[in-house]
C-alpha cells in the first residue's frame, strides 16, 4: 500500500484553517459563557489560563450577545513570550481545566477538531473558488463549497470516518458516486409513501429498465422471489461499516441481498447523508443513514420519523397547497419526503435503552427535487451560503447584491420578505414549526439574483406542533399526531428565534455591516419591521402573536458547544440530545 498526503494539506493551509477555527472557538465559547475574557481597552480582550498562559485578541459584539474575534489578532503568551496563535489543539490543552472538560471528552474533542481542520484545509485547496465563481454555480455544486455549521466549533468531526472516507464521501470532496442497492425481505423492511406513489412507480423513476432487470435476475439467480423483497439504496460506507457486520445473520439467510449499483451518479450534499442526482437533477434526493457522529448527533435515520415521513409530508403539503397566503403570496416550497423504507434490526430494536444510533441503522428516504420547483430563470442557494467569504476577503452576499442592481438595504428587505412570511404563517396560523437553520433553508432568487421566495428541505425531522389546543390542529391525522412532538408556545418560538435569528442572522448581521455598510441596528430593525408587516396583515391572529411572542426582552441562550463539552459529550444515550440552555440574552427585536 502506497501512502500519500492530500495536496491541500500544507503548512500554510493548516495555519490559516487553525487561525480561523481558534477565533471561532474563542468567540463561540465566550458567547456560551464557557470562557470569560476580560476587556483591556475598547475592542481588546485577554483570557488568562492556568500555567501563566494567556490569550489576547481583538473582538467586537453583536445582537444576542454575539462575539466576533479577529483571527489575525490572536496572540498566546507563555513563559513571558508572546507569539501569534493559530492552534486550536494547543488552546484545548491550555483551557481544558477552565472549561471543565473531562479527559475522555478532551480526547474525542481533539480528534473532532483535527478532522474539522482537515476539512477546512481542503476548502482552502487549489480549487477554492471566488465569490464570483460561487455565484455562477448551480445548487448542487454550490453545496460542495460551504464551510459548515457557523455555531458549532467542531462542525466537521464526522467521527467514524477515516481520512480516506472523508476524502471520498465528505461534501467538500465533491466526489461522484453510484449508489449500491440492496433487496430486503418484507419481513424486515417496510415501505411507506404519499398517496399514489407505489413501489413500482418509485422504482420506475429511480432505475432504468435494464437495471431493474439486472436486479431481478440477481434475486432469481439465487432462487429467491423478487416480489418478496423491497429494494433500496444504501450508502457504501454504511454497508461496509455497519450493515455487513451488524445485519450478518440476515445477510447469511438472504433476507438482505446485494443487488449492484444503480446507473445514476450522485453527489453528497452539506448534510453529508443526502445525495443529489447529477445525471437527472429532477429525480429525488436520496437520504441515507450514516452512522457517524457529526455535530451533536449520530447521522442515522430514526425509525419512527422515517416511517411517518410520507404522512407528515402529505399533511404539511396539504397546508401549503390549500392556504391561499402560502400558496399564492409566499409561493413557499416544501420539499416533501414522499417515500421511505425502514429496516429495523431484529435484536437491537428490542433492547431497552439501547443507544439511539442502533435504532437508526438502515433505511432510505426519497425527497422531492428542488429542480422541479423552480420557475424559468430562478436559481436556489442555501441560506448558509450567504455567510461565505472567499480567500480574497470578498463576501458572497456582496457579489449577489452587486449583481442584483439593488442597494443593500432593499436587497435585505427582499431577503427578509422571502424568508419570514411563510415561517411566521406556519407558526401563528397553525402552531407549526420546523428548523429553519442555514442548511435547511433555501433562498430562491430571480433571474437578477434578487431573493424571491423560500424553499425548505429536511423539515420532516424537526416538525413540532403546539401543545396548546388550536382549532387548526383538531383534525390532525392520527399517524401524524403520533409522530410529532407537541411543545409549549415558548418552546415553539425558539425554532425561529434560535434556529434562524441566533443560528444564522447573528452571523449575517455583522458580515453585512462590514461588507455592505448596513449597520447591525438597521439590520435588526428591518427584521422586526418584516414581522410587524406580517402581523398588520393578519390582525385576527393577535392572540397568537402574544402566544408566540417574538418580541420578548430576552430569550433563552441555547448552547450547542456546551452540550458537546459538558453535558452529553460523547456518551451513548437512548435518545437524541437537545441543545443546552444557559441563561438569557437580550432580544434585538424587543424594541425598534
N, C-alpha and C positions, 0 to 999 in steps of 0.2 A: 504494500500500500504506500503510495507516494503522499507525502504531507505537503500542504500548501497553506498559504496565508492569504486571505482576501485582499485584493488590491487596495480597497478603501481603508484598510486597517493600517494607517500610517501614524507616526508620532504626532504630526500636525493635526490630523483629523481627530485623534484621540484627545489632544489638549483642547481643541475647540469644542468638541462634544462635552468634555468634562467641565469646562468653564460654564457652559450653558446649564448643565444639569446641577452643578453646585449652586448657581444663582437660583435656580428653581427650588432646590432643597431649602435654602435659607428663606426664600420667600414663602413657600407653602407651609413649612413647619412653623414659621413666625405667625402666619395667618391663623393656623390652628392652635396657637399658643403653646406649642411644644418647645419653642425657643422664645427667649425674651431679650432681644438685642436692646442695647442702651444707646440713646442718642448722644452723640458727642458734639455735634453742631448741626444746624439745619441740613437735612438730607444725608447725614452721615451717621453710621452706627458701628458699634463694637459689640462683639459677643465673646465674653470671657468663658473659658472652658477649663476643666481640670488640667493639672500639669503645666501651669503657666503658659497655656496656649490661648491665643485669641484670634478672632477673625474680624477684619474691618471691611466695610463696604459702604457704598452709597445706594440709596433706595428712595423711592417715592411711594405714595399710597394711592388709594382709590376707594371706590364705593365698597360697602360690605366689609370694611376692614382689610382691603386688599393690600398686599405688599408686592412691590416690583423692584428687584435687585438688579443693578447694572453688572453684568458678568465681567466686564473689563476692570471693575473697581475692586474686586475682592483680593484681599491680602491675608496671609496667615503669619502670625508671629509666634515663634517657638524658640526657647533658649535665647531670647533677646534679639533674634534675627527675623526681620520682616521680609517676606517674599510673595510674589504673585501666587494666587491659589487657583488651582483648576482640577482638584482631585476629590470627587465626592466620596471615594472609598477612604481616603485619609480623614475626611471630615467625619465619617461614620466612626472611625476609631477614636477621634478626638471628642466627639459629642455623645458617645454611647451612654455613659453614666448619667449625663444631664438629661438625656431623652428617656432614661429608664428602660432601655431595651435589654431583654434577656440575651444570653449567649446564643441560644438556638435561633432566635429571631434575627439577631445580628448576622449570623452566618448565612441564613437564607436571603436576607436583605442584600448582603454583599454580592451574592450571586445574581439577584434580580437587577441590582444597579449595574453590574458588569454587562449583563445581557442587554439592558436598555442602552448603555453607552455604545455597545457594539452596533446595535440597530441605528442609533443616531449617527455613528460614524459612517455607516453605509449610506445614509441620506446625504452625507457631505461628500460622497464619492465623485468621480469624474463625470457622472451622468446627472448631477444635480442640476435642476432646471431653474431658469429665471422666472420672475413673476409674469413676464410677458409670455413666455413659453407655457407656463402653467395655465394661463387664461385661455390658451388655444386648445388645451387638452379636453377630450370628452370625459364624461362622468367616470367611466370605468378606469381610464388611465390616470385620472387625477387622484384616485384613491391610493395609488402606489407612491405618492409623494408627500403624504401627510406625516406629521411628527407625533401624533398620538394624543392621549388624554392630557389636557393642559394642567389639570389639578393634581393628579397622582404623580408622585415623584418616580417610582419605578414603573413606568407606564408600558414598558415593552419587555417585562421579565420573562413571560412565556416559559414558566418552569415546567420542565418535561421535555422541551426541545433540546436537542444537541445543537452545536454550532452549524453543522451541515443541514439539520432540519430547518433552522431559522433562515439559513441562506436559500433554502429551497421553497419553504411554504409561507414565509412572512410576507405581508403586503408590500413592504418596501423592496423585496426581492424581485417583484414584478415578473414572476415566472408563469409560464403557461402549463396547464395540467389537463390531462384527460382523466376523468374520474372513473375509478373501478366501480363496478356494480356487483351486488350480491343478491341472491334469492333467499328469502327467509320463510320458513314454513308458517302457514297461517295459524298454527297453534302457538307461535311465539310472537308474531307480528300483527299489528292492527293498522288498517288504512282508514283514514278519515279525509273528507273533502267537503268543500262547499257543494250545495245542491247542483246536480247536473254534471259534475266532474267525476266520471267513473275512472277506475284504474286504467282501463283500456284507453280511454280518451287522453288521460295524462301521459301514459307511456307512448301513445301515438305521436304526441307533440315533442316528447323529450328524446326519443330514439327513432332512427330511421328503420325502414322495413328490413334491411339486411342485418342490422344489429339485433333487432327483435328475433329474427330467425336464428341468428347465431346463438343468442342466449337460450332460446327454446331448445335448440339442439344440444346445448351443454347439459340441460336437465334431462332430456330424453335419453341422451347417451349414457347417463348414469342410471337409467331405469326409473327415473322419477317422473311424476305427473306435474307438468308446468302449472296447471290450474290450482295446485295445492300451495303455491308459493307466491309471495309478494316480492316484487323487485324494488330495489332501492340503491342509490349510490352510497358510497362510503368514502370518507377521507382516507387516502392511502396511508397516512401516518397512523390514524386511528385503527385501521385494520391490523397493522403490524404490531403496534404497541399495546393495544387494548383488546380488540375483538378476538384476534387469534389466540392470545394467551388466556383470555377470560371466558370466552364462549367455546372453549375447546371441546367439551362434551357434545355440544350441539353441532359443531362442525364435523366431528367424527361420525355423528349419527346422520349426517347430511340433512340436518334441519336448517343449516346455513351453508349455502353453496356459492363459491366464487363464480362469476359469470364472464368476467373480462371487462375491458374498458369500453366506455361509451365513445362515440365518434367526435363529439364537440370539444373544443378547447375552452378552458375556464381559467379565470384568474381570481386569486383571493382578494377580498375587499378589506377595508380597515378593521372590520370586526373579526377578521382572520378565519372565522369558521364559515363565512358566507362566500360563495363563489358566483361570479358573473360570467355569462356565456359570451365568449369573444366571437365565435363564428355566427351565432344567431342571437344578437343582443335582445331581441324581442321575447326570447324564451325566458322561463322562470329563473330567478336567482335560486340557488340551492344552498340551504343552510344545513350544516352537518356538525355533529358533536365532535369536540376536540378536547380530550382530557388533559389539558394543560392549565396551569394556574396563571392567569393573566389579569392584571389589575387586582380586583378583590375576590374574584370567584373562579372556580373551575368552569371551563367553557364547554360544558356538555349541553344536552337538550333535556330539560326537566320533563319527565313523562307526562305529568298531569297537564301542563301547559301545551305540550306538543299534541296530545290527543285533542285538546279543546281548541287549538289554534284556528281550524276552519270555522267552528261555530262562533268564536269570538269575532273572527273576521267578518262573517256574514252579518252579525249584529251591528258591528261598527260601520260597515259599509252601508247597511240599511239606514243608519242615522245620516251619514254623509250624503247619501243619494236622495233622501226624502226631505231633508231640511233645506228650505229654499235659500237661506243665507249661506250655508256651507256649500251647497251645490252651485248656485248661480253667482253669488257675490265673491266669496273667497276662492271658489274653484279649487279647494284644497284636495290633495291627492293622498289617499291612504293606500300604501302598497300592501295588499292583503296577503295573508299566509293561507293559500287556498287549498292546500293538500298536505297531508303529513303521514308518515309511517312511524310507529313507535315499536320498539322491541324491548321488552322487559327481561332482565336476567332472571332465570328461574330460581336462583338461590339468593342472590344479593338483594333483590327486591323484597324478599321475605324476612330479612334480618332487621329486627327492631333497632332503630337508632344507628343504622349503617351510615357512614359518611355520605353526604348527599351526592358526591361525584359518582358513586357506584349505582345511583339510580338515574344516571344521565348518559349512559354509555353508547347507545346505538339508536339511531333514528334519522329521519330526514324531514325537512320542511321545504316545500316549494312556495316561493313568494312571487307575487306579480312583478313584472319587469317595469322599471321606470320608462324604458324606451317606448312603451306602448301608450304612455300617458302624456307625452309632450306634444304640444302643437308645433306646427311648422315654424322654424326659427328659434324656438325655445331651447335652452340648454340648462343643465342642472349641475349644481355643485353642493357638496355638504356644507353646512354652516361652519363646521370645523375648519374648512379650507380658508375662511376669511381671516384666520389668525396667522396665516403663513407669512413669513418674511424671508426673502431669498438670501443667498450668500452675499449679495451686494448691498443688503440693507433695504431693499425695496419691498414694501408690503404688497401682498396680493390684492388687498382691498383698494390700494391706491391705483393699481393698474385697472381694476374694474370701474372705479369711479371715473377715471380719465376716459376710458372707452365709452362710457355712457353719455358723456357730454353734459351731465348734470353737475351742479355744485354739490359739495359733500353733504350738506345738511339735507338737501332734497333727496339725495340718494339714500341716506339713512332713513328718512321718513318713509321712503318706498320699501326699504328693508323691513322696518317695524310693521308697516302696513301689510306686508306679505306674510309675516310670521305670526303676529299676535292675534288677529281677529278670530281665526279658526280655533286656536288653542283656548282662547277666552270663552268662545261659544260652547265648546265641549264642556268646559268647567262650569260655567254659570248656568247654561240652559239644561245640561244633562247630568251634572255632577260626575263627570268622567274625565280622567286624566291619563296621560301616558308620559313617558320620559322624553322631553324634547331637548336632550343634550346634543352637542355639536355633531356627533357621528350619526345619530338617527334623524336629525332634522336636515332637510334638503331644501335649498333655496332654488326655485325655478326662475330663471332670468329670461327676459325677452330678447329679441334679436339685437338690442343695443346694450346688453349687459345691465339692464335695469331690473332690480328684484321685482318679480311679478306675483308669485304665489308660493304656497307652502306644499311640500311633499314630506311624508313621514314614513320611515321604514322601521321594522323591528318593534312595532308598537305593541304587539300582542303580549309579549313578555311582561310588559310593565303597565298594562291597563289596570287601573284601580277605580273603584266607584264609591260614591258617598254612602257612609253608614247611616246618615240621616234619611228617613223615608221621603224620597222625592217622587212625585207622580210620574215623571219621565222614566223612572226605573221600575215601575209597578209591574209591567208586563215582561220583565226580563226572562228570556228563555231559561229553563231550569239548568241546562248544561252550562250555559254561560254564567249563570248565578253561582253555580258550584265552583267554577274555575277562577272567578275574580275575587280579589280581596276588597272588602268594604272597610273604609277608613274614615275617621272624623274629618270635618272640614279643614281644620288647621293642618292636618297631615296632607290632604289633597293639594292645598295651595302650594305646598313645598315643591311639588313637581315643576311648577313654573318658576317659583322664586329661586329654588336651589338648582334645579336642573338646567334652566335657561339663563336666569339673571346672574346667579353666582357662578354656575358652571361654565358659562360662555361669555355673557356680556361683561362680567367682571374683568375679563382679559381684553375684550374688544374695545371697551371704552378708552383705556389709556393708549392702546395702539392707534385708535382713531385720532385721539388728541395729538399724538406725536406726528402722525403721517398725513392726516387730513386737516389738522388745525381746528377741529371741533372740540371745544372744552368738555371735560368729563361732566361737568354740571349740566351743560346743554344736552349732552347725550342722554342723561337720565331724565331730564325734563321731557325730552321727546318720547321716551318710553312711557312715561306717566301720561303724557298727552294722548298717546295711542290707546291706552287702557281707558282713559276718560271718554275718548271719542266712541269707543265701543259701548260704554255704559250709557252715554247720551242717546245712542241709537236704540237701546233696549231698556227704557225706563221701567218697564213692567218687571224686570228682574232685580229691582232694587234690593229686595230681601236677600237674594243670592249674592249680590255684591258685598253685603255686610257679612253674610255667612262665610264666603270665601274671600276674606279681606286681604287684598294685595298691598294695602297702604298702611299697614301697621307700623308703629315707630321702629320696632326691631323685629328681626326674625331669628330663629334658632341657627346657630352656626353648626352646619353639618361638617364632619371631619372625616375625609376618606383616608388620609395618611395616618391619622391617629388610630383608626380602626386596624390598619395593617401593622403598625408598630407596637401597639399596646393592648388592644382588645382581642381581636380574633387572631392576629398574627398569621401564623402558617399552620395552625392546628386544624385537625379534622373536626367536622361538626355535622350533625344530621340535617341541618337546614342552612340555606344560603345566608351569609351575613348581611347586615344592614349598616349603613353609614352611622358613625358615632355622632352624638350631639354634645357640644361643649360650649356652654354659654350662649350669648346672643351677639348679633352685630347690627349696627344701625341700618335702616332700610332707606335707600336714596329715593324711593318712590313715596315716602311718607308725606313730604311737602314739596311744593314746586320750588 
